[in-house]
Amino acid sequence: MTLEVVYFAWVRERIGLPRETVETDAATVADLVAELRAREDRYDLAFSDVSVVRVALDQVLSDFDASLKGVREVAFFPPMTGG
């Protein structure tokens, strides 16, 4: 499947891209992250601690065990704080 993957804040800085189109066979977000980490060191660094990364599927907050079936966009970002 083809996914649009979007990166925000320090995730984008570590990977060096704001977004990219990814061809994947991943069934879940965790599977996608594993594929990305295996690509290059910059992805491995960005996703080395997924406990500090949040994910949204088609602009809805989700979990790393969520299915990618029917998803068009995956966004990764750090936790947000309010003030």
C-alpha positions as CSV (number, residue, x, y, z in Angstrom):
1,M,0.0,0.0,0.0
2,T,1.0,3.6,-0.4
3,L,1.0,5.9,2.6
4,E,1.7,9.6,3.0
5,V,3.9,9.8,6.1
6,V,4.2,13.2,7.8
7,Y,6.8,14.2,10.4
8,F,6.5,17.1,12.9
9,A,8.9,19.0,15.2
10,W,12.0,17.1,16.3
11,V,10.9,13.9,14.5
12,R,11.1,15.9,11.2
13,E,14.4,17.4,12.3
14,R,16.0,14.0,12.9
15,I,14.6,12.5,9.7
16,G,15.3,15.6,7.6
17,L,12.0,15.5,5.7
18,P,8.6,17.1,6.4
19,R,6.7,14.3,4.6
20,E,7.2,11.4,2.2
21,T,5.3,8.8,0.2
22,V,6.1,5.3,1.5
23,E,5.3,2.0,-0.2
24,T,4.8,-0.6,2.6
25,D,3.4,-4.0,3.4
26,A,3.1,-3.0,7.1
27,A,-0.1,-4.2,8.8
28,T,0.2,-1.9,11.9
29,V,1.9,1.4,12.8
30,A,4.5,-0.6,14.8
31,D,5.3,-2.6,11.6
32,L,5.7,0.6,9.6
33,V,8.0,2.1,12.3
34,A,10.1,-1.1,12.1
35,E,10.4,-0.8,8.3
36,L,11.4,2.9,8.6
37,R,14.0,2.2,11.3
38,A,15.6,-0.5,9.1
39,R,16.0,2.0,6.3
40,E,18.6,4.4,7.6
41,D,20.2,5.6,10.9
42,R,18.2,8.8,10.8
43,Y,14.9,6.9,11.1
44,D,16.4,4.6,13.7
45,L,17.4,7.6,15.8
46,A,14.0,9.3,15.4
47,F,12.1,6.2,16.4
48,S,14.6,4.9,19.0
49,D,12.1,5.6,21.8
50,V,8.5,5.4,20.6
51,S,7.2,6.2,24.1
52,V,8.0,9.8,23.3
53,V,6.4,9.8,19.8
54,R,2.6,10.1,19.1
55,V,0.9,9.0,15.9
56,A,-2.2,10.1,14.1
57,L,-3.9,8.1,11.3
58,D,-5.8,10.2,8.9
59,Q,-5.6,13.0,11.5
60,V,-7.0,11.0,14.3
61,L,-4.8,10.1,17.3
62,S,-4.0,6.5,17.4
63,D,-1.8,3.8,18.9
64,F,1.2,2.0,17.5
65,D,-0.7,-1.3,17.4
66,A,-3.4,0.2,15.2
67,S,-4.1,-1.3,11.8
68,L,-3.1,0.6,8.7
69,K,-5.9,-0.9,6.6
70,G,-7.6,1.9,4.7
71,V,-5.3,4.5,6.1
72,R,-4.0,7.2,3.7
73,E,-1.9,9.4,6.0
74,V,0.3,8.6,9.0
75,A,1.7,11.5,11.1
76,F,4.4,11.2,13.7
77,F,5.0,14.0,16.3
78,P,6.2,14.5,19.9
79,P,3.6,14.8,22.7
80,M,2.1,18.2,22.9
81,T,2.0,20.3,26.0
82,G,-0.5,23.1,26.8
83,G,-0.2,26.3,28.6
